[in-house]
Amino acid sequence: MVLTPAERNRRWRQTHREEWNTYVRNHRATHPNVILAERMNKLKRKVNALRLLGGKCVVCGETDIRILTINHINGGGNKERAVGNGNQRGGQSYYRALLNGKVDKTKLDLRCYNHNLLYEYERGEWWFPKELPTNVAEFPL
């Protein structure tokens, strides 16, 4: 069986975990500018993905990138993110797939965390008894 270079590297890192972790720690300590550049690239990718979906919460119009999240309109985000060998495709790899057109953006919208959580409650994805009030002051103790 012929391994691709990526697979060969992955296997080496798995079998030499301590050596790899030491290398990574030393590299990060001695190359802070590289780490900053990587973080900026990740942030730019996220912002581009958010802009592709409208750049603001569809409910309240919030534009703070720290609290915007991608919502799967009809649910199924976990199933969609599952790829090939069962790994989850989330975060940066999901942004990359979205930007490369490998994700159907018509099934997505953008929401702030609060409205995304409320949306999930309303869909029944999160448990909360319907008969209880949601207002803090009205909740029986």
C-alpha positions as CSV (number, residue, x, y, z in Angstrom):
1,M,0.0,0.0,0.0
2,V,1.5,3.3,-1.1
3,L,0.9,6.2,1.3
4,T,0.4,9.7,0.3
5,P,2.9,12.2,1.9
6,A,0.1,13.6,4.0
7,E,-0.8,10.2,5.3
8,R,2.8,9.3,6.0
9,N,3.3,12.5,8.0
10,R,0.1,11.9,9.9
11,R,1.2,8.5,10.9
12,W,4.6,9.7,11.9
13,R,3.1,12.4,14.2
14,Q,0.8,9.7,15.8
15,T,3.7,7.4,16.5
16,H,6.1,10.2,17.6
17,R,3.6,12.3,19.5
18,E,5.9,13.6,22.3
19,E,8.6,14.5,19.8
20,W,6.1,16.3,17.6
21,N,4.5,18.2,20.5
22,T,8.0,19.4,21.6
23,Y,8.8,20.6,18.1
24,V,5.4,22.5,17.9
25,R,5.9,24.1,21.3
26,N,9.4,25.2,20.4
27,H,8.3,26.5,17.0
28,R,5.5,28.5,18.5
29,A,7.8,30.0,21.2
30,T,10.5,31.1,18.6
31,H,8.2,32.2,15.8
32,P,5.4,34.4,17.3
33,N,5.0,36.3,14.1
34,V,4.1,33.0,12.3
35,I,1.5,32.3,14.9
36,L,0.0,35.8,14.5
37,A,-0.1,35.4,10.7
38,E,-1.9,32.0,11.1
39,R,-4.4,33.5,13.4
40,M,-5.1,36.4,11.1
41,N,-5.5,34.0,8.1
42,K,-8.0,32.0,10.1
43,L,-9.9,35.2,11.1
44,K,-9.9,36.4,7.5
45,R,-11.3,33.0,6.3
46,K,-14.1,33.2,9.0
47,V,-15.0,36.8,8.0
48,N,-15.1,35.9,4.3
49,A,-17.5,33.0,5.2
50,L,-19.6,35.3,7.3
51,R,-19.8,37.9,4.5
52,L,-20.8,35.1,2.1
53,L,-23.8,34.5,4.3
54,G,-24.8,38.2,4.6
55,G,-22.5,39.3,7.4
56,K,-25.2,39.9,10.0
57,C,-27.7,38.0,12.2
58,V,-30.9,37.4,10.1
59,V,-33.0,38.2,13.2
60,C,-31.4,41.3,14.9
61,G,-28.8,42.5,12.4
62,E,-25.9,41.9,14.8
63,T,-22.5,42.2,13.0
64,D,-20.0,41.3,15.8
65,I,-17.9,38.5,14.4
66,R,-17.2,37.2,17.9
67,I,-20.8,36.1,18.4
68,L,-22.0,35.3,14.8
69,T,-22.5,31.6,14.1
70,I,-23.6,29.6,11.0
71,N,-27.1,28.1,11.4
72,H,-28.4,25.1,9.4
73,I,-31.9,26.3,8.6
74,N,-33.5,22.8,8.8
75,G,-31.0,21.3,11.2
76,G,-28.7,18.5,10.2
77,G,-25.5,20.4,10.8
78,N,-23.8,17.4,12.5
79,K,-24.7,15.1,9.7
80,E,-23.5,17.6,7.1
81,R,-20.2,18.1,8.9
82,A,-19.5,14.4,9.1
83,V,-17.1,13.4,6.3
84,G,-15.5,10.3,4.9
85,N,-13.8,8.6,7.9
86,G,-16.2,10.1,10.5
87,N,-14.1,13.1,11.4
88,Q,-16.0,16.3,12.0
89,R,-15.6,19.1,9.5
90,G,-16.1,22.2,11.6
91,G,-14.5,25.6,12.1
92,Q,-11.8,26.4,9.6
93,S,-12.3,23.4,7.4
94,Y,-16.0,24.2,7.2
95,Y,-15.3,27.8,6.4
96,R,-12.9,26.6,3.7
97,A,-15.5,24.2,2.2
98,L,-18.2,26.9,2.3
99,L,-15.9,29.4,0.5
100,N,-14.9,26.8,-2.1
101,G,-18.6,26.1,-2.9
102,K,-18.6,22.6,-1.4
103,V,-21.4,23.5,1.0
104,D,-24.9,24.5,-0.2
105,K,-25.2,28.0,1.3
106,T,-28.9,28.2,0.6
107,K,-29.4,25.8,3.5
108,L,-27.6,28.1,5.9
109,D,-28.1,31.5,7.5
110,L,-26.2,33.6,10.0
111,R,-27.4,34.2,13.5
112,C,-25.9,35.7,16.7
113,Y,-25.4,33.0,19.4
114,N,-28.5,34.2,21.3
115,H,-30.8,33.9,18.3
116,N,-29.2,30.6,17.2
117,L,-29.9,29.1,20.6
118,L,-33.5,30.4,20.7
119,Y,-34.0,28.9,17.2
120,E,-32.7,25.5,18.5
121,Y,-35.1,25.7,21.5
122,E,-38.0,26.5,19.3
123,R,-37.2,23.6,17.0
124,G,-37.1,21.3,20.0
125,E,-33.4,20.6,19.8
126,W,-32.8,21.8,23.3
127,W,-35.0,20.7,26.2
128,F,-37.1,23.2,28.1
129,P,-40.6,22.5,29.4
130,K,-43.2,24.4,27.4
131,E,-45.4,25.0,30.4
132,L,-42.7,26.9,32.4
133,P,-42.2,30.7,31.9
134,T,-38.9,31.7,30.2
135,N,-38.7,35.0,32.0
136,V,-36.3,34.9,35.0
137,A,-38.6,36.9,37.2
138,E,-41.6,34.7,36.5
139,F,-39.9,31.4,37.0
140,P,-41.2,29.4,40.0
141,L,-38.7,28.4,42.6
